[in-house]
Structure formats: C-alpha cells, structure tokens
C-alpha cells in the first residue's frame, strides 16, 4: 500500500517518532509516504534525522520520508493528517500557567480546561481551521485528520463543525486508566472489559466486567486498600466515592476540571502527591515538557549515536493512530475510544459536543455505537465542561472576547477562585501577553492594553509559584539520571511511569 500521511507539528519527538515506528510496524505499510512539517526547522530536522536512521536500519527502502516548513506542501495529496502541534510552544504554555497563578488559579496541567486550556484553545482553533482549509483544498479526497493536539475536545470540535474535515480526537487517557484498574483489581488487563464514556479527560468507566461479572461497585474498596494509590489518586478516589464511577484522567488533571480540590491554597497538598508530576504538582506538565525539550536539544548528538529504534510488531506502542489507519486500510478490526461529534451517542449530553466513546474501525470506516445515558451526576459534570468548551470555540471562531470572558466565568476552577472583576482583568492580561499568537483578537487586545495601562488594577500575587511547584531541572541535574531523562524526552505519554507515593 502506498499513500501519504502528513505530520503537522512534527518537531514533537515523542509523538512523531513513536507514531511513525508504530505505523511502519504494519507489514502492508512498507511503502508509505511520510511528510513532516513544523515551523521550527531545528526541531523537525532533529526528528527527521532520527526517524530516517530508524527506517534505514529496518531496511524499509520503500518508505519516502520528507520534511518541510510549508504546511500546505506537507498536506498536498495526503490521505491522513496527524496533528501534534502545540501552538505558541512552551513560551505560550508558560503564560497559560504563570499568569493565572497570580490570581490564585493553581493548575497542574492547564491544557484542557481552566484558564490555561481556554487560552490554548484560542491559539489552536484558528490554526486548526487553517489546516482544515489546506486539507480541503490540496489533501487527497476524503482526507481524515487524527488530532492529538490539546485542548483535544475544542480542537476536534472546531475541525468537525467549522473546518469541514472529518476529525477524530485521540488520547491515551482511557488506556492508562484501564491498565490501572486491572492492576488494582489484581487481574490481567486483557480479561477486564470496560465501557468508558464522557468527554475527553472526563470520561467515566461506566462498566467494568471480568468474565461477565460486573466489578464497578467493587472498585472503591480496591483503591482504598492500595497503600500507594490511595495517596496518589486522592482526587479520583474521592470522585469515585461521591459520584460512583472512576474517571479516566490523572489525579492532577482531574483536580483542575472541577471546583473543589484546588481552590484553597492551604488544602491543595491534601489532595495531591509529588511522587510524579501527574499526581497534582503545580505546573507539573510545563516542567517536564520544558526539561524534555531542553534535554533533547542538548543530547541530540548522543541520541544519534544510540542504536536506532526497532520497527516491528513486538515494539509497537498503544497509541490509537496507527491502529485506526491500519483498520481503515487493511480491514483489520480495531476497537478503541475516540473523540467524535456526539450526534446522539450519549443521549443525555448535547449533540454538538465532542464526546469520548467506544468505537470500531475497519474497511467500513469509523463506527460509533450508541452508549445511551451517562449516570446523571457524571453527565452533569461533563455538561459544565461542555458549556466552557462551546463558549471557548465560538469565542475563538468569532474573535469575541465577551464569549471568552464568559467561558472563564463558567470554568469550574476559575469561577471557584476568582470573582467577575478579577476574571475580566485576568482575560485582559492573558490576551495582551499572548498577542503574537492571537491575531484574530486585535481590537480586543488594543482595548485590553488601554484598560491595563489606565491603572487602578486589582492587586495580584506577582511571582507567586503556587502551592506545589517544583524546580525545573537544568541539563546538569538531568544528566545525573540520563536514562530517566531520555525516557521523559522521548515519550509521547509523559506519565506512563508513576512511582509509589511519597
């Protein structure tokens, strides 16, 4: 089989290298054409050189690999486009975390909801509409986009509803939680059947079965008996206790999507653990991404000197992307959990929302079964987030800063911490700070500058580092454990390793 796949944001070594090796582990894909595109020539060049060496070592002489800074050329003739871009890079990400901290909004990640996730969406949505335009104009007929970019639901919402391109949002959260549930129950993962449904990063394991026995009601006791998990997953376990169902996302992620666990500085550490960033560390994901990028740039010559990655079925990863394309192209059935337009799949969530639900892929395409109603309280939590997402998407599409401010107001954690005048000033400050990535907001930013320049501002906590922020390691500090640094920099999922509680 010979067809083209374009990677947009290919300078992301963790996603790009791993997904490429996963794709090329499919025997029928030995003649693929792969186009890597990124706006950073140094980043994409390093990834290109690493992968080219992997491909040559595997003897895959039929693979055509190219790199470019031209998005349109990368997409030209592509049958699939994989989006792994982070608009604004780590510079914008740092603003997503640091500015809200001045107002007391303490985020662990800040890439899905809350103040950081909303602003990330404002940067990413105009970008993804540009990708969609290129797909419509120069992509292969019926070109599909696989979106790994965050905020996943907002980006996928914009691409499907406004971009005119069939787009699946992909995330490894369901798989990670499935692994953890099987482990805490003491069962092989392959024997634990799950049904998971909700919205991205707020998906609920509504059915957990082993050989026909329903285990959902036994899950809380199993978690509370686990000496480590009962400390590292305090938020998830508390939600399980009070809502009856376990949520896909990590302790740190989940804690910033709801109003209860991070709103009081003196209580945050009661709900988190600092054994690893994903358990709730302030700005934890920003830290590990910064460390990983610094390490990759510094250690690139050593990476080139290491043995190439093996490309075969044994070393294939579990990211959905390669299996979806394999199913569509070869007809092999693949079952996963995908982010799609609801359209009645979850009957007590809005039809226009992007939901994360079970799906099947084969020659017939992507098929989504009807889930029915979510448990009422689980649906209520999702509904709140969907309203934030809808406001955020329409704000970005229409350059409407009033809708943007209303999205901040409706966000659970932002609203729990800040009053309306504080939110108005926060949005002004974030718009001005991120001006270079928000061309659609020119008028709103000019007005925000006037207000901020007029004085009489609400006092903020300048330089506040949050309740649980850790030091970002230098290259020298990371070099003390090169194996861990290499793994962190090279993985797409930077939370696979979760040590015991500290």
TATA-V930454 format. One record per pair of residues at least 6 apart in sequence whose ideal C-beta (glycine too) atoms are under 7 Angstrom apart, sorted by the first residue. I is the first residue (numbers start at 1). J is the second residue. Records with the same first field share a line. If there is no record, write none. Layout:
I: J / J
//
This chain:
1: 28 / 29 / 31 / 329
2: 31 / 32 / 33
3: 32 / 33 / 79
4: 33 / 35 / 77 / 78 / 79
5: 32 / 34 / 78 / 79 / 80 / 82
6: 35 / 37 / 74 / 75 / 78 / 81
7: 16 / 35 / 36 / 37 / 82 / 84
8: 37 / 71 / 74 / 81 / 83 / 85 / 131
9: 38 / 83 / 84 / 85 / 86
10: 16 / 36 / 37 / 38 / 44 / 47 / 84
11: 38 / 40 / 43 / 44 / 47
12: 84
13: 47 / 296 / 489 / 490
14: 490 / 491 / 492
15: 84 / 148 / 492
16: 36 / 47 / 84
17: 47 / 50 / 51
18: 317 / 319 / 492
19: 82 / 319 / 321 / 322
20: 34 / 51
21: 54 / 309 / 311
22: 316 / 317 / 319 / 322
23: 29 / 32 / 322 / 325
24: 32 / 55 / 58 / 60 / 63 / 311
25: 311 / 312 / 313 / 316
26: 322 / 326
28: 329 / 330
30: 60 / 62 / 63
31: 62 / 63
32: 63
33: 64
34: 63 / 65
35: 66 / 68 / 74 / 78
36: 44 / 47 / 48 / 66 / 67
37: 68 / 69 / 70 / 71 / 74
38: 44
39: 69
41: 69
44: 67
45: 67
46: 300
48: 65 / 67
49: 304
50: 303 / 304
51: 65
52: 65
53: 308
54: 308 / 309 / 311
55: 63 / 65
57: 308
58: 311
60: 311
68: 74
71: 131 / 134
72: 134 / 138
75: 81 / 134 / 135 / 138 / 139
76: 138
77: 140
78: 139 / 140 / 143
79: 140 / 143
80: 143 / 144 / 146 / 325
81: 131 / 135 / 139 / 143 / 145
82: 146 / 148 / 321
83: 128 / 131 / 145 / 147 / 148 / 149
84: 148 / 149
85: 127 / 149
86: 93
87: 123 / 124 / 127 / 437
88: 123 / 434 / 437
90: 289 / 290 / 293
92: 123 / 434 / 437
93: 286 / 289
94: 286
95: 430 / 433 / 434
96: 110 / 116 / 119 / 120
97: 107 / 110 / 116 / 283 / 286
99: 429 / 430 / 433
100: 107 / 115 / 116 / 426
101: 464 / 466
102: 460 / 461 / 462 / 464
103: 417 / 418 / 422 / 426 / 460
104: 417
105: 114 / 115 / 413 / 414 / 417 / 418
106: 262 / 268 / 282 / 466 / 467
107: 114 / 116 / 256 / 283
108: 252 / 253 / 255 / 256 / 280 / 281 / 282 / 284 / 285
109: 252 / 253 / 256 / 285
110: 116 / 117
111: 117 / 120 / 150 / 151 / 285
112: 150 / 151 / 201 / 253
113: 256 / 257 / 385 / 388 / 411
114: 256 / 411 / 413 / 414
115: 408 / 411 / 414 / 426
117: 151
118: 392 / 407 / 408 / 411
119: 430 / 434
120: 150 / 151
121: 151 / 154 / 392 / 393 / 396
122: 395 / 396 / 404 / 438
123: 434 / 437 / 438
124: 149 / 155
125: 154 / 155 / 158 / 393 / 396 / 397
126: 396 / 440
128: 155 / 158 / 159 / 163
129: 158 / 162 / 163
132: 159 / 163 / 164 / 165
135: 143 / 145 / 165
136: 164 / 165
144: 166
145: 159 / 165 / 167
146: 168 / 170 / 321 / 324
147: 155 / 156 / 159 / 167 / 168 / 169 / 170
148: 170
149: 155
152: 169 / 171 / 200 / 339
153: 169 / 199 / 200 / 339 / 354 / 389
154: 389 / 392 / 393
156: 167 / 169 / 339 / 354
157: 354 / 389 / 393
158: 393 / 397
159: 165 / 167
160: 167 / 341
161: 352
162: 397
168: 324 / 338 / 339 / 340 / 366
169: 200 / 338 / 339 / 354
170: 320 / 321 / 338
171: 200 / 339
172: 319 / 493
173: 201 / 203 / 248 / 249
174: 196 / 203 / 248 / 337
175: 318
177: 205 / 246 / 248
178: 189 / 192 / 194
179: 189
181: 192 / 205 / 208 / 219 / 246
182: 188 / 189 / 192
184: 222 / 223 / 226 / 229
185: 192 / 215 / 222
187: 210
191: 210 / 211
192: 208 / 210
193: 209
194: 205 / 207 / 208
195: 206 / 207 / 358
196: 203 / 204 / 205 / 248 / 337
197: 203 / 204 / 206 / 346 / 355 / 357 / 371 / 374
198: 204 / 355 / 356 / 374 / 378 / 382
199: 353 / 354 / 355 / 356 / 382 / 385 / 386
200: 339 / 354 / 356
201: 248 / 249 / 253 / 257
202: 247 / 249 / 257 / 381 / 382 / 385
203: 247 / 248 / 356
204: 245 / 247 / 374 / 378
205: 245 / 246
206: 245 / 374 / 375
207: 214 / 216
208: 215 / 216 / 219
209: 215
219: 240 / 246
220: 240 / 241
223: 229 / 230 / 233 / 237 / 240
224: 230 / 237
228: 500 / 501
230: 237
231: 273 / 501
232: 251 / 273 / 275 / 279 / 498 / 501
233: 251
234: 251 / 271
235: 251 / 254 / 255 / 261 / 271
236: 246 / 247 / 251 / 254
239: 247 / 254
240: 246
243: 377 / 378
244: 375
245: 375 / 378
247: 254
250: 278 / 279 / 495
251: 272 / 279 / 280
252: 272 / 277 / 278 / 279 / 280 / 281 / 284
255: 261 / 262 / 271 / 272 / 280
256: 262 / 413
257: 385 / 412
258: 381 / 412
259: 412 / 413 / 415 / 416
261: 271
262: 268 / 413
263: 413 / 416 / 417
265: 467
268: 467 / 468
269: 467 / 468
271: 280
272: 279 / 280 / 468
273: 279 / 280 / 501 / 502
274: 281 / 468 / 470 / 502
275: 499 / 500 / 501 / 502
276: 495 / 498 / 499
277: 284 / 285 / 287 / 288
278: 284 / 495 / 498
280: 468
281: 468 / 470
282: 465 / 466 / 467 / 468 / 469
283: 466 / 469
287: 470 / 472
288: 488 / 494
290: 472
291: 472 / 473 / 478 / 488
292: 488 / 489
294: 475
295: 475 / 478 / 485 / 489
296: 489
298: 475
319: 492
320: 336
323: 334 / 336
324: 334 / 361
326: 332 / 334
327: 333 / 334 / 361 / 362
328: 361 / 365
331: 362 / 363
332: 362
333: 360 / 362
334: 361
335: 358 / 360
336: 359
337: 356 / 357 / 358 / 359
338: 359 / 366
339: 354 / 356
340: 354 / 355 / 357 / 359 / 368
341: 354
342: 349 / 350 / 351 / 353 / 355
343: 351
344: 351 / 370
345: 355 / 357 / 368 / 370 / 371
346: 355 / 357 / 371 / 374
347: 372 / 373
348: 373 / 374 / 379
349: 355 / 374 / 379 / 382 / 383 / 386
350: 386
353: 386
357: 368 / 371
358: 369
359: 366 / 367 / 368
360: 367
374: 382
384: 412
387: 410
388: 407 / 410 / 411
391: 403 / 406 / 407 / 410
392: 407
394: 400 / 403
395: 403 / 404 / 407
399: 440 / 441
401: 427 / 431 / 441 / 444
404: 427
405: 423 / 424 / 427
408: 414 / 423 / 426 / 427
409: 415 / 420 / 423
414: 423
418: 426
421: 458
422: 458
425: 457 / 458
428: 448 / 451 / 452
429: 452
431: 438 / 441 / 444 / 445 / 448
432: 445 / 448 / 449 / 452
435: 445
438: 445
478: 485
488: 494
//
